[in-house]
Amino acid sequence: MFEEFVQRVRALLGRLRRAERRELREFRRWAETTDRLVHLSVLVFVPLLIGLVTLLSNAVPQLSFLLFPPLASGSYTLFVDPRGKYADPVQFVAGLTIGAACGLGALWVATAVLTLPSGQFQVAAGAAVLATLATGLITWPFDIEEPSAYSTALLALLVQPTQRLTFLGSIFLASSIVAVVFVVWRNRFYDRRATVLYESTTGDDHVLVPMRGEHAHATAMLGARLAAAHEAGKVVLLDIVSDTGAAETERAMLNGGVEAGTVEAGGVNKTDQVSDAVRERVERLESRAATIETRVGVPCQVVVATGEESAAATTLQAAESTNCDLIAAPYESEHGALTTYLRELFRGRSDVLVHRSRNGRTRWRRVLVPVRRASDVAHHMVDFAIRLAGGSGRVAVATCIGDSGDRRRAESMLADLAEPFVGDIETRVSGTDIHSFLGRASPEYDLVIIGASQDRSAASRFITPPTFERLDDLETDVAIVDRSH
């Protein structure tokens, strides 16, 4: 009884750990987009920085609480647009400090020349005008415009005479602390988010290629070039054989154990016929593996599986047993749609890339990546494009907005999508629909990488079929990418 209870507890803990890992993985994918990452950073760093400055203010009574409003707004300006016009840490510190100095200077002039109001928190209108005017005149020619500088200039008019120098020093010290934290965050995390946060750039280096169809060799080369981007990359060529005896013979020949095998099928000895077929299959697999290792320089392994279940289930099981995190499968269609085999692969737990080869091309220097929005799948596709194009290739990331789309927002989305990656990436915004754009632009490229639209509802897919199902007329190679969900 006690052992049964312990086993149940262990099983429950195991399910909880798996659920926790799954939730963390989903959260990481959700947070991959630049917009969400920036807003999460604002929610974390701005309150923490204000809390830190508050602690310093409590510890050092001379630090004025008046500096907090401009500091909070300035910190938000830094983190919300890390590569924007006002995201310069030097400009941030100089702007706030100059604004405070201008405010104090205006207060001194007003005290000497003007009659100040008698109320405790009343400020002479002339002093306010002079403070904002001086701030604008000084920050403009030095190109250190900072919106929060005007806040510090006006707040300086409320500082008591005995605290004016302390207020100026407080502004400089507090803004410097924020600027240092911002620089560390931007350089160490934000600018490196593709390698630190994006799963696409650290995974998919073990590629399984089912050797099916006329252009399986081209798909195998594509998988090899994806794997070659990482030092630990490898390619596994999968041959699915329906007959158990033929599979055993093929494995023996691949391992160098026999020259040819004898296979019994239905009680009939088919030694010569099957041996020739097996020999031809083995020679073809070995030749392709050797070509991959020679031309791409990535280790290549050949695995033979028996298709006792469905071919898709066998492929998914082989990917798990060989520790492959990406399945690169040749394109197959029936009645104008993907075959059941490919659709079952999309429903599996492995990342899948379906490659439609037009003429057996094995090198892709120019790659086009059309996207609907920034997402983990879009990052995946851009990463794949960079791997395939290499250092001398060219990658274009495009989106279609139609006649009434917001071009500025689309350009910003593409810039955020391309910025984290290293490589020659151009962005294109088209005012036409996706099918017309690809029909016009695809001849300029060797490969078009698109998403599988698995995140869309069944009703949406019924009303507007996925893009890849409407690309039969394209004469260039197409790769359909799906991340496991």
KOLBA-583047 format. One record per residue (C-alpha): residue number from 1; x, y, z. Coordinates in nm, 3 decimals. Example, Ala and Ser with C-alpha at 12.3 -4.5 7.8 and 13.67 -1.06 7.14 Angstrom:
<nodes>
[node 1 [1.230 -0.450 0.780]]
[node 2 [1.367 -0.106 0.714]]
</nodes>
This chain:
<nodes>
[node 1 [0.000 0.000 0.000]]
[node 2 [0.276 0.243 0.094]]
[node 3 [0.474 0.164 -0.223]]
[node 4 [0.164 0.226 -0.434]]
[node 5 [0.114 0.563 -0.260]]
[node 6 [0.477 0.658 -0.325]]
[node 7 [0.444 0.568 -0.692]]
[node 8 [0.130 0.782 -0.723]]
[node 9 [0.306 1.075 -0.559]]
[node 10 [0.603 1.035 -0.795]]
[node 11 [0.370 1.017 -1.095]]
[node 12 [0.190 1.331 -0.978]]
[node 13 [0.519 1.517 -0.928]]
[node 14 [0.633 1.406 -1.273]]
[node 15 [0.313 1.542 -1.433]]
[node 16 [0.354 1.870 -1.244]]
[node 17 [0.715 1.907 -1.363]]
[node 18 [0.612 1.836 -1.722]]
[node 19 [0.330 2.091 -1.697]]
[node 20 [0.572 2.346 -1.550]]
[node 21 [0.822 2.292 -1.830]]
[node 22 [0.545 2.319 -2.087]]
[node 23 [0.415 2.645 -1.937]]
[node 24 [0.766 2.791 -1.922]]
[node 25 [0.826 2.694 -2.284]]
[node 26 [0.496 2.853 -2.391]]
[node 27 [0.576 3.169 -2.194]]
[node 28 [0.920 3.188 -2.353]]
[node 29 [0.769 3.161 -2.700]]
[node 30 [0.508 3.423 -2.611]]
[node 31 [0.778 3.660 -2.489]]
[node 32 [0.998 3.614 -2.800]]
[node 33 [0.847 3.904 -2.994]]
[node 34 [1.028 4.234 -2.951]]
[node 35 [0.715 4.428 -2.857]]
[node 36 [0.626 4.191 -2.572]]
[node 37 [0.987 4.168 -2.457]]
[node 38 [1.015 4.547 -2.439]]
[node 39 [0.694 4.588 -2.243]]
[node 40 [0.791 4.310 -2.003]]
[node 41 [1.123 4.486 -1.949]]
[node 42 [0.942 4.814 -1.881]]
[node 43 [0.721 4.640 -1.625]]
[node 44 [1.026 4.491 -1.453]]
[node 45 [1.305 4.747 -1.474]]
[node 46 [1.126 5.081 -1.435]]
[node 47 [0.961 4.989 -1.100]]
[node 48 [1.281 4.825 -0.974]]
[node 49 [1.492 5.127 -1.066]]
[node 50 [1.247 5.368 -0.905]]
[node 51 [1.247 5.146 -0.597]]
[node 52 [1.627 5.153 -0.588]]
[node 53 [1.637 5.531 -0.611]]
[node 54 [1.371 5.551 -0.339]]
[node 55 [1.588 5.342 -0.109]]
[node 56 [1.878 5.579 -0.176]]
[node 57 [1.652 5.876 -0.109]]
[node 58 [1.545 5.729 0.224]]
[node 59 [1.906 5.658 0.317]]
[node 60 [2.027 6.003 0.208]]
[node 61 [1.775 6.268 0.317]]
[node 62 [1.936 6.526 0.092]]
[node 63 [1.809 6.341 -0.217]]
[node 64 [1.491 6.518 -0.322]]
[node 65 [1.174 6.321 -0.400]]
[node 66 [1.104 6.578 -0.673]]
[node 67 [1.340 6.393 -0.907]]
[node 68 [1.121 6.079 -0.924]]
[node 69 [0.853 6.191 -1.177]]
[node 70 [1.098 6.289 -1.453]]
[node 71 [1.315 5.990 -1.370]]
[node 72 [1.021 5.750 -1.409]]
[node 73 [0.909 5.900 -1.742]]
[node 74 [1.267 5.914 -1.870]]
[node 75 [1.329 5.551 -1.774]]
[node 76 [1.015 5.448 -1.960]]
[node 77 [1.134 5.638 -2.267]]
[node 78 [1.464 5.452 -2.259]]
[node 79 [1.329 5.099 -2.218]]
[node 80 [1.019 5.122 -2.435]]
[node 81 [1.220 5.205 -2.749]]
[node 82 [1.576 5.077 -2.688]]
[node 83 [1.700 5.180 -3.033]]
[node 84 [1.485 5.488 -3.079]]
[node 85 [1.566 5.856 -3.101]]
[node 86 [1.567 5.911 -2.725]]
[node 87 [1.734 5.583 -2.624]]
[node 88 [2.078 5.739 -2.577]]
[node 89 [2.205 5.698 -2.219]]
[node 90 [2.437 6.001 -2.248]]
[node 91 [2.153 6.212 -2.384]]
[node 92 [1.930 6.085 -2.104]]
[node 93 [2.170 6.187 -1.824]]
[node 94 [2.274 6.514 -1.990]]
[node 95 [1.916 6.612 -2.073]]
[node 96 [1.783 6.561 -1.722]]
[node 97 [2.082 6.734 -1.566]]
[node 98 [2.072 7.030 -1.804]]
[node 99 [1.698 7.063 -1.749]]
[node 100 [1.752 7.079 -1.373]]
[node 101 [2.032 7.333 -1.416]]
[node 102 [1.815 7.549 -1.643]]
[node 103 [1.532 7.537 -1.391]]
[node 104 [1.761 7.640 -1.108]]
[node 105 [1.909 7.917 -1.321]]
[node 106 [1.561 8.045 -1.409]]
[node 107 [1.469 8.036 -1.040]]
[node 108 [1.777 8.242 -0.953]]
[node 109 [1.695 8.501 -1.221]]
[node 110 [1.331 8.515 -1.113]]
[node 111 [1.432 8.562 -0.750]]
[node 112 [1.663 8.849 -0.843]]
[node 113 [1.441 9.025 -1.097]]
[node 114 [1.078 8.920 -1.051]]
[node 115 [0.836 8.933 -0.762]]
[node 116 [0.769 8.573 -0.661]]
[node 117 [0.424 8.452 -0.542]]
[node 118 [0.390 8.412 -0.166]]
[node 119 [0.233 8.060 -0.169]]
[node 120 [0.452 7.759 -0.082]]
[node 121 [0.399 7.576 -0.413]]
[node 122 [0.334 7.876 -0.636]]
[node 123 [0.579 7.962 -0.914]]
[node 124 [0.619 8.282 -1.110]]
[node 125 [0.493 8.246 -1.466]]
[node 126 [0.804 8.421 -1.593]]
[node 127 [1.027 8.168 -1.417]]
[node 128 [0.840 7.878 -1.581]]
[node 129 [0.873 8.040 -1.924]]
[node 130 [1.241 8.110 -1.873]]
[node 131 [1.313 7.754 -1.748]]
[node 132 [1.149 7.578 -2.044]]
[node 133 [1.294 7.827 -2.295]]
[node 134 [1.647 7.785 -2.161]]
[node 135 [1.611 7.406 -2.166]]
[node 136 [1.505 7.408 -2.531]]
[node 137 [1.774 7.656 -2.636]]
[node 138 [2.056 7.462 -2.472]]
[node 139 [1.956 7.103 -2.556]]
[node 140 [1.870 7.172 -2.920]]
[node 141 [2.212 7.278 -3.059]]
[node 142 [2.389 7.005 -2.862]]
[node 143 [2.146 6.742 -2.998]]
[node 144 [2.065 6.616 -2.650]]
[node 145 [1.691 6.670 -2.660]]
[node 146 [1.525 6.475 -2.382]]
[node 147 [1.148 6.504 -2.315]]
[node 148 [1.193 6.461 -1.939]]
[node 149 [1.437 6.754 -1.930]]
[node 150 [1.141 6.990 -1.929]]
[node 151 [1.001 6.810 -1.624]]
[node 152 [1.321 6.856 -1.427]]
[node 153 [1.338 7.221 -1.536]]
[node 154 [0.990 7.292 -1.395]]
[node 155 [1.033 7.082 -1.081]]
[node 156 [1.355 7.270 -1.004]]
[node 157 [1.142 7.582 -0.952]]
[node 158 [0.995 7.416 -0.639]]
[node 159 [1.332 7.335 -0.478]]
[node 160 [1.418 7.515 -0.157]]
[node 161 [1.726 7.744 -0.173]]
[node 162 [1.927 7.520 0.063]]
[node 163 [1.868 7.209 -0.155]]
[node 164 [1.937 7.342 -0.504]]
[node 165 [2.286 7.197 -0.550]]
[node 166 [2.175 6.874 -0.383]]
[node 167 [1.882 6.850 -0.625]]
[node 168 [2.114 6.895 -0.923]]
[node 169 [2.351 6.627 -0.793]]
[node 170 [2.059 6.395 -0.721]]
[node 171 [1.935 6.425 -1.078]]
[node 172 [2.279 6.342 -1.217]]
[node 173 [2.338 6.048 -0.981]]
[node 174 [1.994 5.890 -1.018]]
[node 175 [1.985 5.927 -1.397]]
[node 176 [2.336 5.778 -1.419]]
[node 177 [2.223 5.469 -1.227]]
[node 178 [1.928 5.423 -1.465]]
[node 179 [2.154 5.478 -1.768]]
[node 180 [2.408 5.215 -1.652]]
[node 181 [2.136 4.955 -1.594]]
[node 182 [1.984 5.036 -1.934]]
[node 183 [2.316 5.000 -2.117]]
[node 184 [2.386 4.663 -1.953]]
[node 185 [2.033 4.539 -2.034]]
[node 186 [2.045 4.659 -2.395]]
[node 187 [2.393 4.531 -2.475]]
[node 188 [2.381 4.203 -2.284]]
[node 189 [2.021 4.100 -2.340]]
[node 190 [1.814 4.308 -2.582]]
[node 191 [2.070 4.322 -2.864]]
[node 192 [2.149 3.952 -2.814]]
[node 193 [1.789 3.834 -2.775]]
[node 194 [1.816 3.615 -3.084]]
[node 195 [2.077 3.397 -2.913]]
[node 196 [1.968 3.447 -2.551]]
[node 197 [1.591 3.417 -2.585]]
[node 198 [1.492 3.278 -2.924]]
[node 199 [1.475 2.899 -2.924]]
[node 200 [1.511 2.889 -3.302]]
[node 201 [1.875 2.999 -3.293]]
[node 202 [1.983 2.740 -3.037]]
[node 203 [1.785 2.438 -3.159]]
[node 204 [1.706 2.248 -3.476]]
[node 205 [2.065 2.136 -3.527]]
[node 206 [1.979 1.764 -3.537]]
[node 207 [1.774 1.711 -3.852]]
[node 208 [1.585 1.396 -3.954]]
[node 209 [1.513 1.359 -4.326]]
[node 210 [1.263 1.092 -4.439]]
[node 211 [1.393 0.970 -4.774]]
[node 212 [1.067 0.981 -4.965]]
[node 213 [0.980 1.113 -5.308]]
[node 214 [1.165 1.220 -5.619]]
[node 215 [1.365 1.506 -5.464]]
[node 216 [1.454 1.357 -5.126]]
[node 217 [1.823 1.423 -5.197]]
[node 218 [1.752 1.797 -5.231]]
[node 219 [1.562 1.799 -4.901]]
[node 220 [1.849 1.610 -4.738]]
[node 221 [2.094 1.879 -4.854]]
[node 222 [1.863 2.149 -4.723]]
[node 223 [1.847 1.975 -4.386]]
[node 224 [2.224 1.938 -4.385]]
[node 225 [2.279 2.309 -4.450]]
[node 226 [2.043 2.393 -4.163]]
[node 227 [2.230 2.157 -3.931]]
[node 228 [2.572 2.283 -4.044]]
[node 229 [2.501 2.623 -3.887]]
[node 230 [2.576 2.471 -3.545]]
[node 231 [2.892 2.290 -3.441]]
[node 232 [2.691 2.004 -3.291]]
[node 233 [2.476 1.963 -3.602]]
[node 234 [2.400 1.625 -3.756]]
[node 235 [2.172 1.478 -4.021]]
[node 236 [1.985 1.150 -3.999]]
[node 237 [1.854 0.997 -4.322]]
[node 238 [1.548 0.784 -4.247]]
[node 239 [1.447 0.495 -4.469]]
[node 240 [1.108 0.343 -4.381]]
[node 241 [1.070 -0.020 -4.492]]
[node 242 [0.740 -0.203 -4.461]]
[node 243 [0.895 -0.553 -4.450]]
[node 244 [1.076 -0.649 -4.128]]
[node 245 [1.313 -0.890 -4.301]]
[node 246 [1.411 -0.636 -4.565]]
[node 247 [1.472 -0.379 -4.291]]
[node 248 [1.700 -0.619 -4.101]]
[node 249 [1.893 -0.701 -4.416]]
[node 250 [1.932 -0.333 -4.501]]
[node 251 [2.060 -0.255 -4.150]]
[node 252 [2.310 -0.541 -4.177]]
[node 253 [2.439 -0.415 -4.510]]
[node 254 [2.468 -0.058 -4.380]]
[node 255 [2.667 -0.190 -4.086]]
[node 256 [2.893 -0.387 -4.319]]
[node 257 [2.781 -0.722 -4.184]]
[node 258 [2.669 -0.886 -4.510]]
[node 259 [2.705 -0.837 -4.880]]
[node 260 [2.344 -0.921 -4.953]]
[node 261 [2.064 -1.074 -4.755]]
[node 262 [1.797 -1.335 -4.791]]
[node 263 [1.446 -1.226 -4.709]]
[node 264 [1.153 -1.456 -4.666]]
[node 265 [0.822 -1.294 -4.763]]
[node 266 [0.503 -1.501 -4.748]]
[node 267 [0.701 -1.822 -4.741]]
[node 268 [0.863 -1.751 -5.078]]
[node 269 [1.239 -1.710 -5.108]]
[node 270 [1.306 -1.383 -5.296]]
[node 271 [1.680 -1.375 -5.244]]
[node 272 [1.796 -1.233 -5.575]]
[node 273 [1.512 -0.989 -5.633]]
[node 274 [1.506 -0.843 -5.283]]
[node 275 [1.884 -0.843 -5.248]]
[node 276 [1.917 -0.634 -5.563]]
[node 277 [1.653 -0.395 -5.440]]
[node 278 [1.809 -0.371 -5.097]]
[node 279 [2.158 -0.334 -5.242]]
[node 280 [2.040 -0.049 -5.466]]
[node 281 [1.862 0.122 -5.178]]
[node 282 [2.163 0.089 -4.948]]
[node 283 [2.404 0.217 -5.210]]
[node 284 [2.181 0.517 -5.274]]
[node 285 [2.157 0.600 -4.903]]
[node 286 [2.531 0.560 -4.849]]
[node 287 [2.604 0.775 -5.153]]
[node 288 [2.379 1.055 -5.031]]
[node 289 [2.522 1.038 -4.680]]
[node 290 [2.876 1.059 -4.820]]
[node 291 [2.778 1.355 -5.041]]
[node 292 [2.635 1.540 -4.742]]
[node 293 [2.944 1.481 -4.530]]
[node 294 [3.176 1.582 -4.815]]
[node 295 [2.995 1.887 -4.948]]
[node 296 [2.844 2.027 -4.629]]
[node 297 [3.082 1.894 -4.367]]
[node 298 [2.818 1.772 -4.123]]
[node 299 [2.799 1.416 -3.982]]
[node 300 [2.534 1.206 -4.153]]
[node 301 [2.375 0.889 -4.017]]
[node 302 [2.143 0.643 -4.191]]
[node 303 [1.858 0.482 -3.995]]
[node 304 [1.623 0.212 -4.119]]
[node 305 [1.283 0.184 -3.954]]
[node 306 [1.007 -0.068 -4.000]]
[node 307 [0.675 0.094 -4.078]]
[node 308 [0.454 -0.129 -3.867]]
[node 309 [0.245 0.177 -3.770]]
[node 310 [0.164 0.471 -3.994]]
[node 311 [0.458 0.627 -4.174]]
[node 312 [0.412 0.954 -3.984]]
[node 313 [0.411 0.779 -3.645]]
[node 314 [0.725 0.590 -3.746]]
[node 315 [0.894 0.915 -3.853]]
[node 316 [0.804 1.093 -3.528]]
[node 317 [0.926 0.798 -3.322]]
[node 318 [1.252 0.789 -3.520]]
[node 319 [1.304 1.162 -3.458]]
[node 320 [1.263 1.106 -3.084]]
[node 321 [1.488 0.799 -3.070]]
[node 322 [1.768 0.969 -3.269]]
[node 323 [1.740 1.291 -3.065]]
[node 324 [1.643 1.501 -3.367]]
[node 325 [1.461 1.828 -3.303]]
[node 326 [1.365 1.901 -3.665]]
[node 327 [1.207 1.686 -3.933]]
[node 328 [1.280 1.805 -4.288]]
[node 329 [1.037 1.617 -4.511]]
[node 330 [0.998 1.627 -4.890]]
[node 331 [0.672 1.779 -5.013]]
[node 332 [0.386 1.543 -5.097]]
[node 333 [0.038 1.632 -5.216]]
[node 334 [-0.287 1.465 -5.310]]
[node 335 [-0.581 1.643 -5.471]]
[node 336 [-0.403 1.976 -5.436]]
[node 337 [-0.348 1.946 -5.059]]
[node 338 [-0.083 1.803 -4.828]]
[node 339 [-0.088 1.428 -4.784]]
[node 340 [-0.212 1.266 -4.464]]
[node 341 [0.151 1.180 -4.384]]
[node 342 [0.260 1.545 -4.374]]
[node 343 [-0.049 1.661 -4.185]]
[node 344 [0.019 1.400 -3.917]]
[node 345 [0.378 1.524 -3.892]]
[node 346 [0.244 1.876 -3.829]]
[node 347 [0.038 1.740 -3.541]]
[node 348 [0.344 1.580 -3.380]]
[node 349 [0.576 1.715 -3.112]]
[node 350 [0.873 1.786 -3.340]]
[node 351 [0.945 2.097 -3.544]]
[node 352 [0.871 2.025 -3.909]]
[node 353 [0.994 2.174 -4.235]]
[node 354 [0.831 2.054 -4.558]]
[node 355 [1.043 2.122 -4.864]]
[node 356 [0.900 2.140 -5.216]]
[node 357 [1.182 2.120 -5.467]]
[node 358 [1.121 2.225 -5.826]]
[node 359 [1.439 2.110 -5.998]]
[node 360 [1.654 1.938 -5.735]]
[node 361 [1.841 2.254 -5.631]]
[node 362 [2.089 2.193 -5.347]]
[node 363 [2.207 2.550 -5.277]]
[node 364 [1.990 2.845 -5.175]]
[node 365 [2.167 3.183 -5.179]]
[node 366 [1.862 3.409 -5.208]]
[node 367 [1.579 3.342 -4.965]]
[node 368 [1.245 3.522 -4.924]]
[node 369 [1.051 3.503 -4.595]]
[node 370 [0.694 3.640 -4.612]]
[node 371 [0.537 3.686 -4.266]]
[node 372 [0.199 3.800 -4.132]]
[node 373 [0.324 3.917 -3.793]]
[node 374 [0.618 3.887 -3.556]]
[node 375 [0.610 3.554 -3.372]]
[node 376 [0.828 3.262 -3.268]]
[node 377 [0.748 3.094 -3.601]]
[node 378 [0.859 3.407 -3.787]]
[node 379 [1.187 3.407 -3.592]]
[node 380 [1.225 3.041 -3.685]]
[node 381 [1.182 3.116 -4.054]]
[node 382 [1.426 3.408 -4.053]]
[node 383 [1.685 3.198 -3.870]]
[node 384 [1.646 2.917 -4.126]]
[node 385 [1.681 3.166 -4.411]]
[node 386 [2.006 3.304 -4.268]]
[node 387 [2.146 2.953 -4.220]]
[node 388 [2.067 2.857 -4.579]]
[node 389 [2.183 3.182 -4.742]]
[node 390 [2.515 3.183 -4.560]]
[node 391 [2.751 3.475 -4.534]]
[node 392 [2.742 3.555 -4.905]]
[node 393 [2.367 3.512 -4.953]]
[node 394 [2.074 3.749 -4.932]]
[node 395 [1.763 3.726 -4.716]]
[node 396 [1.447 3.933 -4.757]]
[node 397 [1.169 3.949 -4.499]]
[node 398 [0.840 4.075 -4.640]]
[node 399 [0.481 4.139 -4.537]]
[node 400 [0.171 4.227 -4.736]]
[node 401 [-0.068 4.492 -4.604]]
[node 402 [-0.317 4.525 -4.890]]
[node 403 [-0.461 4.857 -5.004]]
[node 404 [-0.559 4.990 -4.660]]
[node 405 [-0.284 4.856 -4.434]]
[node 406 [-0.068 5.055 -4.197]]
[node 407 [0.267 5.076 -4.375]]
[node 408 [0.449 5.243 -4.087]]
[node 409 [0.342 4.973 -3.843]]
[node 410 [0.437 4.701 -4.093]]
[node 411 [0.782 4.854 -4.143]]
[node 412 [0.833 4.875 -3.767]]
[node 413 [0.729 4.511 -3.726]]
[node 414 [0.973 4.396 -3.994]]
[node 415 [1.254 4.605 -3.844]]
[node 416 [1.196 4.448 -3.501]]
[node 417 [1.187 4.104 -3.661]]
[node 418 [1.512 4.143 -3.857]]
[node 419 [1.716 4.350 -3.609]]
[node 420 [1.826 4.071 -3.368]]
[node 421 [1.978 3.857 -3.642]]
[node 422 [2.324 3.894 -3.791]]
[node 423 [2.327 3.889 -4.169]]
[node 424 [2.232 4.071 -4.485]]
[node 425 [1.855 4.112 -4.433]]
[node 426 [1.634 4.348 -4.629]]
[node 427 [1.271 4.424 -4.547]]
[node 428 [0.989 4.466 -4.797]]
[node 429 [0.633 4.592 -4.747]]
[node 430 [0.390 4.523 -5.031]]
[node 431 [0.054 4.688 -5.084]]
[node 432 [-0.078 4.384 -5.273]]
[node 433 [-0.208 4.050 -5.149]]
[node 434 [0.038 3.773 -5.062]]
[node 435 [-0.035 3.560 -5.371]]
[node 436 [0.022 3.846 -5.615]]
[node 437 [0.336 3.953 -5.433]]
[node 438 [0.490 3.606 -5.437]]
[node 439 [0.398 3.557 -5.801]]
[node 440 [0.589 3.875 -5.887]]
[node 441 [0.880 3.850 -5.641]]
[node 442 [0.956 3.478 -5.616]]
[node 443 [1.155 3.452 -5.945]]
[node 444 [1.421 3.671 -5.779]]
[node 445 [1.482 3.408 -5.509]]
[node 446 [1.594 3.048 -5.481]]
[node 447 [1.364 2.963 -5.191]]
[node 448 [1.047 3.096 -5.028]]
[node 449 [0.999 3.007 -4.659]]
[node 450 [0.643 3.038 -4.528]]
[node 451 [0.458 2.934 -4.214]]
[node 452 [0.213 2.645 -4.192]]
[node 453 [-0.059 2.868 -4.037]]
[node 454 [-0.120 2.613 -3.762]]
[node 455 [-0.214 2.894 -3.520]]
[node 456 [-0.524 2.982 -3.723]]
[node 457 [-0.867 2.846 -3.641]]
[node 458 [-1.036 2.585 -3.858]]
[node 459 [-1.296 2.841 -3.969]]
[node 460 [-1.027 3.088 -4.072]]
[node 461 [-0.839 2.821 -4.265]]
[node 462 [-1.163 2.719 -4.437]]
[node 463 [-1.249 3.075 -4.545]]
[node 464 [-0.893 3.162 -4.647]]
[node 465 [-0.677 2.855 -4.718]]
[node 466 [-0.315 2.867 -4.597]]
[node 467 [-0.077 3.043 -4.831]]
[node 468 [0.127 2.731 -4.905]]
[node 469 [-0.184 2.561 -5.050]]
[node 470 [-0.208 2.834 -5.317]]
[node 471 [0.150 2.831 -5.444]]
[node 472 [0.141 2.553 -5.703]]
[node 473 [0.221 2.802 -5.978]]
[node 474 [0.546 2.924 -5.820]]
[node 475 [0.853 2.801 -6.002]]
[node 476 [1.089 2.842 -5.707]]
[node 477 [1.151 2.611 -5.413]]
[node 478 [0.916 2.644 -5.115]]
[node 479 [0.972 2.549 -4.751]]
[node 480 [0.676 2.525 -4.510]]
[node 481 [0.775 2.566 -4.144]]
[node 482 [0.577 2.452 -3.842]]
[node 483 [0.684 2.462 -3.479]]
[node 484 [0.563 2.194 -3.242]]
[node 485 [0.275 2.307 -3.022]]
</nodes>
